Amino acid sequence: MGNNTPLVQLSHGSGGYMMHRLIRDYFAPAFDLKSLNDSAVIDNLPNGRLAVTTDSYVISPYFFPGGDIGLLAVCGTVNDLSMAGAKPLYLTSGFIIEEGFPLDHLKRILDSMQAISREIGVKIIAGDTKVVERGKGDGIFINTAGIGVIENGIDISPRNIRPGDKVILSGSIGNHGMSVMAQRSGISFEPQLCSDVRPLNSLVDVMLRETKKIHAMRDPTRGGIATTLKEFANESGYCIIVEEEAIEVLPAVRGACELLGLDPLYVANEGALIAIVDKDIAEILVEKMKTTKTGERAAIIGEVVETPQQTVLFKTAIGGARIIDMLSGEQLPRIC
């Protein structure tokens, strides 16, 4: 990097001229901001209930195969809203940037956020920027908040889970976590591991147009599908049985997990969802999901039974079964 490369400076976070210039030259054009007030007033919301979420993104490295921290921040926030059955409408974004961070990296991240926001029709309406001293951060962190509207008649919550319900997984697992770990560790695979980070709102729209009998839904990010299923079991009080052979793990992901001693059931995903649905609609819903690019690998992977309570049982390909629990720690830190 040459001496003439522009860099973020502490004064960019001062609230004065350089900060205003940073916002004017980078953030305002990236997000098409018409007003730079501290708060945004939202008028004329559609009928229904509001869904609100917030999240922070500290992934390392902030560029990885298949995406970057900006794409991850928008998709992760949109997906959290979508899992409640909401139509995502508005986001806010806060940036904590380390002194010395390359401005071309910042622009690349902002461009990524702008592109995906426009693609999915979500507006970034407000934000905040802070700059910390060199060595006091790790490049860039992003915090987001999101607002969406839930139409009348949609009620998605683990409290609605009932025995007999089917468990649907929208795609293969472990892609995001292992692509980031491979990048971080300097390990290469053929074919290259690639994160599955993507918005899930369009898939959820298709699902809800088909049926309102979706009882629970979640995107299995940190902790993987094992943690999500255990959360569902704990919150509903029932047992969830899943079939090993029904869960797709790409060969490269499986190989990377074996090399690093990780279980793909616990590896983070950023472009897949788990839905627990009424048994009468499950097969029809899976076929509808398969008509979309995001859900083309959808499959029924298990079912809900009454006992043993608050338990997840994983039935292996050789006919055995093991109890799945949450990890006691974090096997993949800084993964989102």
VOPAGU-2260 file (C-alpha; in pm, 1 decimal, decimal comma):
REM VOPAGU-2260
SITE   aa  ch    i         X         Y         Z
SITE  MET   A    0       0,0       0,0       0,0
SITE  GLY   A    1     154,7     329,6    -111,5
SITE  ASN   A    2     199,2     641,6      98,9
SITE  ASN   A    3     -70,5     822,4    -101,1
SITE  THR   A    4    -346,2     577,4      -6,0
SITE  PRO   A    5    -611,7     769,8     192,8
SITE  LEU   A    6    -671,6     628,9     541,0
SITE  VAL   A    7    -930,5     673,5     814,4
SITE  GLN   A    8    -799,1     913,0    1080,5
SITE  LEU   A    9    -911,0     980,1    1437,5
SITE  SER   A   10   -1046,8    1315,7    1324,9
SITE  HIS   A   11   -1293,2    1133,2    1101,5
SITE  GLY   A   12   -1479,9    1044,6    1423,1
SITE  SER   A   13   -1462,1    1389,8    1581,0
SITE  GLY   A   14   -1804,7    1517,9    1475,9
SITE  GLY   A   15   -1640,3    1804,3    1290,3
SITE  TYR   A   16   -1550,6    1876,2     931,4
SITE  MET   A   17   -1363,2    1559,2     851,2
SITE  MET   A   18   -1641,5    1342,9     989,8
SITE  HIS   A   19   -1900,1    1535,0     787,9
SITE  ARG   A   20   -1680,8    1500,7     482,1
SITE  LEU   A   21   -1648,5    1126,9     541,5
SITE  ILE   A   22   -2026,2    1094,9     565,1
SITE  ARG   A   23   -2082,3    1320,2     263,3
SITE  ASP   A   24   -1825,0    1148,5      42,1
SITE  TYR   A   25   -1880,1     786,7     143,4
SITE  PHE   A   26   -2193,0     712,5     348,2
SITE  ALA   A   27   -2442,9     955,1     196,0
SITE  PRO   A   28   -2388,9     845,7    -166,7
SITE  ALA   A   29   -2366,5     480,2     -71,5
SITE  PHE   A   30   -2704,0     485,7     105,4
SITE  ASP   A   31   -2868,4     768,5     -93,8
SITE  LEU   A   32   -2922,9     962,7     228,7
SITE  LYS   A   33   -3136,5    1275,9     184,7
SITE  SER   A   34   -3113,1    1388,3     547,1
SITE  LEU   A   35   -2821,8    1362,3     788,5
SITE  ASN   A   36   -3022,9    1416,0    1107,0
SITE  ASP   A   37   -2942,3    1192,5    1404,1
SITE  SER   A   38   -3289,9    1031,8    1396,5
SITE  ALA   A   39   -3514,2     916,1    1114,5
SITE  VAL   A   40   -3892,7     950,3    1137,4
SITE  ILE   A   41   -4085,8     668,4     966,9
SITE  ASP   A   42   -4436,1     756,4     847,2
SITE  ASN   A   43   -4715,6     563,1     675,2
SITE  LEU   A   44   -4617,5     211,5     781,7
SITE  PRO   A   45   -4829,2     -69,7     633,1
SITE  ASN   A   46   -5092,3    -235,8     849,3
SITE  GLY   A   47   -4970,7    -506,5    1083,4
SITE  ARG   A   48   -4724,7    -551,8    1369,9
SITE  LEU   A   49   -4370,5    -419,0    1385,2
SITE  ALA   A   50   -4065,3    -644,1    1419,8
SITE  VAL   A   51   -3744,6    -480,7    1546,5
SITE  THR   A   52   -3398,7    -639,1    1569,7
SITE  THR   A   53   -3040,8    -533,7    1635,1
SITE  ASP   A   54   -2708,1    -707,3    1582,3
SITE  SER   A   55   -2333,1    -644,1    1576,1
SITE  TYR   A   56   -2079,4    -784,7    1332,2
SITE  VAL   A   57   -1713,5    -833,7    1425,7
SITE  ILE   A   58   -1615,7   -1103,3    1176,2
SITE  SER   A   59   -1247,9   -1167,3    1109,8
SITE  PRO   A   60   -1139,4   -1143,1     833,2
SITE  TYR   A   61   -1385,9    -878,9     716,5
SITE  PHE   A   62   -1346,6    -994,0     352,8
SITE  PHE   A   63   -1401,8   -1366,2     296,0
SITE  PRO   A   64   -1492,3   -1596,6       5,5
SITE  GLY   A   65   -1851,3   -1520,2     -90,0
SITE  GLY   A   66   -1891,3   -1193,3      97,1
SITE  ASP   A   67   -1773,8    -930,5     341,0
SITE  ILE   A   68   -1876,6    -778,5     672,7
SITE  GLY   A   69   -2109,4    -529,1     501,8
SITE  LEU   A   70   -2301,5    -792,3     308,9
SITE  LEU   A   71   -2315,4   -1002,2     625,0
SITE  ALA   A   72   -2450,5    -713,6     833,7
SITE  VAL   A   73   -2738,4    -639,0     597,0
SITE  CYS   A   74   -2827,0   -1002,8     529,1
SITE  GLY   A   75   -2798,9   -1100,9     894,5
SITE  THR   A   76   -3032,9    -822,3    1005,2
SITE  VAL   A   77   -3282,3    -884,6     724,2
SITE  ASN   A   78   -3279,3   -1256,5     801,2
SITE  ASP   A   79   -3350,3   -1200,4    1169,7
SITE  LEU   A   80   -3658,3    -997,7    1076,1
SITE  SER   A   81   -3764,9   -1255,6     819,9
SITE  MET   A   82   -3749,7   -1536,8    1075,6
SITE  ALA   A   83   -4031,0   -1360,8    1261,1
SITE  GLY   A   84   -4233,8   -1358,2     940,2
SITE  ALA   A   85   -4173,5    -985,9     892,6
SITE  LYS   A   86   -4123,7    -798,5     570,0
SITE  PRO   A   87   -3796,7    -606,1     629,5
SITE  LEU   A   88   -3832,6    -235,1     557,4
SITE  TYR   A   89   -3566,1     -22,7     726,5
SITE  LEU   A   90   -3216,7     -65,8     871,2
SITE  THR   A   91   -2977,8     150,9    1066,4
SITE  SER   A   92   -2603,5      90,5    1075,7
SITE  GLY   A   93   -2332,7     198,7    1318,1
SITE  PHE   A   94   -1962,8     174,0    1233,4
SITE  ILE   A   95   -1667,7     145,3    1471,8
SITE  ILE   A   96   -1354,3     195,3    1262,0
SITE  GLU   A   97    -993,1     164,7    1370,4
SITE  GLU   A   98    -752,5     445,6    1290,6
SITE  GLY   A   99    -551,3     347,9     982,5
SITE  PHE   A  100    -831,5     149,8     819,0
SITE  PRO   A  101    -798,2     181,2     438,6
SITE  LEU   A  102   -1069,0     403,6     292,9
SITE  ASP   A  103   -1085,6     188,2     -19,8
SITE  HIS   A  104   -1178,6    -105,8     205,8
SITE  LEU   A  105   -1448,8     107,6     367,7
SITE  LYS   A  106   -1588,6     205,5      29,8
SITE  ARG   A  107   -1591,1    -156,9     -83,3
SITE  ILE   A  108   -1788,1    -255,0     227,3
SITE  LEU   A  109   -2034,1      32,9     184,0
SITE  ASP   A  110   -2081,5     -51,1    -183,2
SITE  SER   A  111   -2160,5    -407,9     -83,6
SITE  MET   A  112   -2421,6    -288,8     166,3
SITE  GLN   A  113   -2571,0     -51,4     -85,9
SITE  ALA   A  114   -2598,8    -318,9    -355,2
SITE  ILE   A  115   -2769,6    -582,5    -141,9
SITE  SER   A  116   -3001,8    -326,6      20,3
SITE  ARG   A  117   -3120,9    -210,8    -318,6
SITE  GLU   A  118   -3156,7    -567,9    -440,7
SITE  ILE   A  119   -3392,8    -665,8    -160,9
SITE  GLY   A  120   -3573,9    -333,8    -129,4
SITE  VAL   A  121   -3458,7    -244,7     221,6
SITE  LYS   A  122   -3366,3     115,1     304,0
SITE  ILE   A  123   -3072,4     212,0     527,5
SITE  ILE   A  124   -3210,9     526,6     689,7
SITE  ALA   A  125   -2972,7     623,5     971,8
SITE  GLY   A  126   -2636,9     541,1    1123,4
SITE  ASP   A  127   -2343,3     641,9    1338,4
SITE  THR   A  128   -1965,5     646,5    1297,1
SITE  LYS   A  129   -1695,7     623,0    1563,1
SITE  VAL   A  130   -1318,4     600,6    1508,6
SITE  VAL   A  131   -1091,6     444,5    1774,1
SITE  GLU   A  132    -715,4     472,1    1809,5
SITE  ARG   A  133    -485,3     240,2    1619,4
SITE  GLY   A  134    -456,8     -85,8    1810,8
SITE  LYS   A  135    -783,4     -24,9    2001,6
SITE  GLY   A  136   -1003,5    -204,5    1747,9
SITE  ASP   A  137    -964,6    -462,8    1476,6
SITE  GLY   A  138   -1031,0    -286,4    1149,5
SITE  ILE   A  139   -1406,1    -238,0    1145,5
SITE  PHE   A  140   -1711,7    -345,7    1344,5
SITE  ILE   A  141   -2072,0    -285,6    1233,5
SITE  ASN   A  142   -2383,6    -261,6    1447,6
SITE  THR   A  143   -2729,1    -269,8    1289,7
SITE  ALA   A  144   -3094,1    -230,0    1378,7
SITE  GLY   A  145   -3381,8    -339,3    1160,1
SITE  ILE   A  146   -3754,7    -275,9    1141,3
SITE  GLY   A  147   -4011,2    -484,6     957,8
SITE  VAL   A  148   -4387,0    -536,3     940,6
SITE  ILE   A  149   -4563,9    -862,0    1019,8
SITE  GLU   A  150   -4892,7    -907,9     838,4
SITE  ASN   A  151   -5203,6   -1002,8    1029,1
SITE  GLY   A  152   -5249,7   -1378,9    1054,7
SITE  ILE   A  153   -4877,9   -1458,8    1083,1
SITE  ASP   A  154   -4769,5   -1596,7    1421,6
SITE  ILE   A  155   -4426,6   -1759,6    1418,5
SITE  SER   A  156   -4294,8   -1865,8    1758,2
SITE  PRO   A  157   -4151,5   -2181,7    1919,2
SITE  ARG   A  158   -4453,9   -2179,6    2151,7
SITE  ASN   A  159   -4659,3   -2294,0    1848,9
SITE  ILE   A  160   -4454,8   -2614,3    1796,9
SITE  ARG   A  161   -4663,6   -2931,2    1833,6
SITE  PRO   A  162   -4592,3   -3307,1    1822,9
SITE  GLY   A  163   -4618,7   -3430,9    1464,8
SITE  ASP   A  164   -4472,1   -3113,2    1316,2
SITE  LYS   A  165   -4204,2   -3159,8    1052,6
SITE  VAL   A  166   -3860,8   -2995,2    1051,2
SITE  ILE   A  167   -3746,8   -2837,2     723,7
SITE  LEU   A  168   -3390,3   -2727,9     640,9
SITE  SER   A  169   -3355,6   -2497,2     340,4
SITE  GLY   A  170   -3006,1   -2599,3     225,9
SITE  SER   A  171   -2663,7   -2742,6     304,3
SITE  ILE   A  172   -2492,9   -2651,9     631,0
SITE  GLY   A  173   -2155,4   -2526,6     749,9
SITE  ASN   A  174   -2060,7   -2327,5     439,5
SITE  HIS   A  175   -2019,0   -1988,6     604,9
SITE  GLY   A  176   -1828,5   -2097,8     912,5
SITE  MET   A  177   -1585,4   -2320,0     729,7
SITE  SER   A  178   -1515,0   -2071,2     448,7
SITE  VAL   A  179   -1425,8   -1807,0     708,6
SITE  MET   A  180   -1215,9   -2050,5     910,6
SITE  ALA   A  181   -1030,1   -2164,9     599,2
SITE  GLN   A  182    -960,1   -1803,7     502,4
SITE  ARG   A  183    -846,7   -1721,0     855,1
SITE  SER   A  184    -623,0   -2027,7     875,7
SITE  GLY   A  185    -473,2   -1989,6     527,8
SITE  ILE   A  186    -604,3   -2331,1     422,5
SITE  SER   A  187    -719,9   -2382,0      63,0
SITE  PHE   A  188    -961,4   -2643,4     -66,0
SITE  GLU   A  189   -1067,8   -2757,8    -412,1
SITE  PRO   A  190   -1329,9   -2654,7    -490,6
SITE  GLN   A  191   -1293,8   -2338,5    -282,8
SITE  LEU   A  192   -1512,7   -2311,7      22,4
SITE  CYS   A  193   -1758,6   -2024,8     -13,3
SITE  SER   A  194   -1986,0   -1862,2     243,2
SITE  ASP   A  195   -2361,0   -1901,8     193,3
SITE  VAL   A  196   -2432,4   -1547,0     317,3
SITE  ARG   A  197   -2748,3   -1421,9     145,4
SITE  PRO   A  198   -3087,6   -1268,4     227,1
SITE  LEU   A  199   -3367,6   -1509,8     308,7
SITE  ASN   A  200   -3661,7   -1269,6     291,1
SITE  SER   A  201   -3767,0   -1369,1     -61,3
SITE  LEU   A  202   -3770,0   -1737,4      35,3
SITE  VAL   A  203   -3978,1   -1659,0     342,9
SITE  ASP   A  204   -4219,1   -1459,3     126,0
SITE  VAL   A  205   -4270,6   -1765,7     -94,1
SITE  MET   A  206   -4324,1   -1986,2     209,9
SITE  LEU   A  207   -4579,5   -1754,8     369,0
SITE  ARG   A  208   -4770,4   -1715,8      44,6
SITE  GLU   A  209   -4804,0   -2094,5      39,8
SITE  THR   A  210   -4909,5   -2137,8     403,6
SITE  LYS   A  211   -4945,0   -1962,6     738,1
SITE  LYS   A  212   -4892,7   -2295,7     919,5
SITE  ILE   A  213   -4527,0   -2220,6     988,2
SITE  HIS   A  214   -4496,4   -2266,3    1362,8
SITE  ALA   A  215   -4133,1   -2166,9    1418,6
SITE  MET   A  216   -3844,9   -2046,2    1205,7
SITE  ARG   A  217   -3483,3   -1946,5    1263,5
SITE  ASP   A  218   -3160,4   -1901,0    1072,2
SITE  PRO   A  219   -2894,6   -2119,8    1239,0
SITE  THR   A  220   -2600,0   -1879,9    1261,7
SITE  ARG   A  221   -2355,8   -1911,5    1553,6
SITE  GLY   A  222   -2387,3   -2254,8    1707,0
SITE  GLY   A  223   -2520,5   -2407,5    1385,1
SITE  ILE   A  224   -2831,9   -2617,0    1340,6
SITE  ALA   A  225   -2760,9   -2813,9    1658,8
SITE  THR   A  226   -2799,5   -2503,1    1874,1
SITE  THR   A  227   -3111,1   -2386,3    1689,3
SITE  LEU   A  228   -3282,1   -2723,8    1723,5
SITE  LYS   A  229   -3194,2   -2738,5    2092,9
SITE  GLU   A  230   -3338,9   -2389,8    2141,2
SITE  PHE   A  231   -3661,7   -2504,3    1975,7
SITE  ALA   A  232   -3675,6   -2814,2    2196,4
SITE  ASN   A  233   -3615,4   -2613,9    2512,4
SITE  GLU   A  234   -3869,9   -2344,6    2426,2
SITE  SER   A  235   -4142,7   -2584,5    2312,7
SITE  GLY   A  236   -4083,3   -2853,0    2575,5
SITE  TYR   A  237   -4090,7   -3130,3    2313,9
SITE  CYS   A  238   -3837,3   -3363,1    2151,8
SITE  ILE   A  239   -3701,1   -3308,1    1802,3
SITE  ILE   A  240   -3568,7   -3606,7    1608,4
SITE  VAL   A  241   -3348,9   -3538,5    1305,6
SITE  GLU   A  242   -3212,1   -3778,3    1045,2
SITE  GLU   A  243   -2839,6   -3760,9     962,5
SITE  GLU   A  244   -2890,7   -3871,3     602,0
SITE  ALA   A  245   -3138,8   -3589,3     537,6
SITE  ILE   A  246   -2888,5   -3314,4     630,5
SITE  GLU   A  247   -2671,2   -3204,8     339,8
SITE  VAL   A  248   -2306,0   -3123,6     407,5
SITE  LEU   A  249   -2097,4   -3041,9     101,4
SITE  PRO   A  250   -1787,2   -3265,2      63,9
SITE  ALA   A  251   -1549,1   -2967,9      93,0
SITE  VAL   A  252   -1719,0   -2853,2     412,9
SITE  ARG   A  253   -1711,7   -3203,0     559,0
SITE  GLY   A  254   -1343,1   -3236,3     470,2
SITE  ALA   A  255   -1259,9   -2901,6     628,7
SITE  CYS   A  256   -1449,8   -2995,9     945,0
SITE  GLU   A  257   -1261,7   -3325,2     968,9
SITE  LEU   A  258    -929,1   -3148,6     915,9
SITE  LEU   A  259   -1001,4   -2890,7    1187,7
SITE  GLY   A  260   -1180,0   -3130,3    1423,0
SITE  LEU   A  261   -1519,0   -2958,6    1402,0
SITE  ASP   A  262   -1874,1   -3092,9    1386,3
SITE  PRO   A  263   -2071,2   -2937,3    1094,8
SITE  LEU   A  264   -2387,2   -2946,6    1307,9
SITE  TYR   A  265   -2234,7   -2667,5    1518,6
SITE  VAL   A  266   -2085,1   -2457,6    1238,3
SITE  ALA   A  267   -2239,0   -2119,3    1154,8
SITE  ASN   A  268   -2464,3   -2063,8     854,0
SITE  GLU   A  269   -2570,0   -1730,4     704,2
SITE  GLY   A  270   -2796,5   -1836,3     416,8
SITE  ALA   A  271   -3006,5   -2122,8     548,0
SITE  LEU   A  272   -3316,3   -2150,5     763,9
SITE  ILE   A  273   -3488,2   -2411,3     976,2
SITE  ALA   A  274   -3867,5   -2413,5     979,5
SITE  ILE   A  275   -4098,4   -2626,8    1191,5
SITE  VAL   A  276   -4430,7   -2660,8    1016,1
SITE  ASP   A  277   -4762,2   -2842,7    1030,7
SITE  LYS   A  278   -4717,0   -3199,7     908,1
SITE  ASP   A  279   -5000,7   -3166,8     656,0
SITE  ILE   A  280   -4827,0   -2887,2     464,6
SITE  ALA   A  281   -4460,6   -2993,7     496,2
SITE  GLU   A  282   -4411,4   -3181,4     167,3
SITE  ILE   A  283   -4602,2   -2923,5     -36,0
SITE  LEU   A  284   -4401,7   -2643,8     123,5
SITE  VAL   A  285   -4068,7   -2812,4      48,8
SITE  GLU   A  286   -4164,9   -2849,2    -316,7
SITE  LYS   A  287   -4255,2   -2479,4    -330,3
SITE  MET   A  288   -3924,2   -2385,9    -164,1
SITE  LYS   A  289   -3734,9   -2589,4    -422,9
SITE  THR   A  290   -3865,3   -2360,9    -698,0
SITE  THR   A  291   -3646,9   -2080,1    -555,6
SITE  LYS   A  292   -3271,0   -2042,3    -582,6
SITE  THR   A  293   -3236,6   -1995,8    -206,1
SITE  GLY   A  294   -3443,9   -2302,0    -121,9
SITE  GLU   A  295   -3358,0   -2537,5    -407,4
SITE  ARG   A  296   -3189,9   -2782,6    -163,3
SITE  ALA   A  297   -3473,8   -2777,2      89,7
SITE  ALA   A  298   -3559,2   -3103,8     264,2
SITE  ILE   A  299   -3755,0   -3245,3     556,2
SITE  ILE   A  300   -3491,4   -3350,7     808,3
SITE  GLY   A  301   -3697,0   -3456,5    1109,7
SITE  GLU   A  302   -4007,5   -3432,2    1322,4
SITE  VAL   A  303   -4134,4   -3325,6    1662,1
SITE  VAL   A  304   -4243,7   -3588,1    1918,6
SITE  GLU   A  305   -4365,5   -3558,2    2277,0
SITE  THR   A  306   -4079,8   -3725,2    2463,6
SITE  PRO   A  307   -3810,5   -3716,8    2587,0
SITE  GLN   A  308   -3891,0   -3355,9    2668,6
SITE  GLN   A  309   -3657,6   -3071,3    2568,2
SITE  THR   A  310   -3430,8   -3310,8    2382,7
SITE  VAL   A  311   -3280,3   -3328,8    2033,4
SITE  LEU   A  312   -3204,8   -3678,8    1905,1
SITE  PHE   A  313   -2978,0   -3724,9    1606,0
SITE  LYS   A  314   -3039,1   -4053,6    1426,1
SITE  THR   A  315   -2721,8   -4166,2    1249,6
SITE  ALA   A  316   -2694,6   -4340,6     914,5
SITE  ILE   A  317   -2597,9   -4668,6    1082,8
SITE  GLY   A  318   -2911,9   -4676,6    1295,8
SITE  GLY   A  319   -2783,0   -4533,9    1621,1
SITE  ALA   A  320   -2890,0   -4217,5    1798,1
SITE  ARG   A  321   -2715,7   -3951,3    2001,4
SITE  ILE   A  322   -2836,9   -3659,3    2205,7
SITE  ILE   A  323   -2752,3   -3318,7    2060,4
SITE  ASP   A  324   -2687,0   -3032,9    2301,0
SITE  MET   A  325   -2553,2   -2679,0    2276,5
SITE  LEU   A  326   -2181,0   -2614,2    2288,8
SITE  SER   A  327   -2051,6   -2496,0    2623,9
SITE  GLY   A  328   -1822,7   -2246,5    2450,0
SITE  GLU   A  329   -1761,6   -2087,7    2110,0
SITE  GLN   A  330   -1582,3   -2318,8    1868,3
SITE  LEU   A  331   -1557,6   -2052,8    1596,2
SITE  PRO   A  332   -1508,7   -1701,1    1742,1
SITE  ARG   A  333   -1547,8   -1387,4    1529,3
SITE  ILE   A  334   -1747,0   -1579,2    1265,9
SITE  CYS   A  335   -2014,3   -1311,6    1219,0
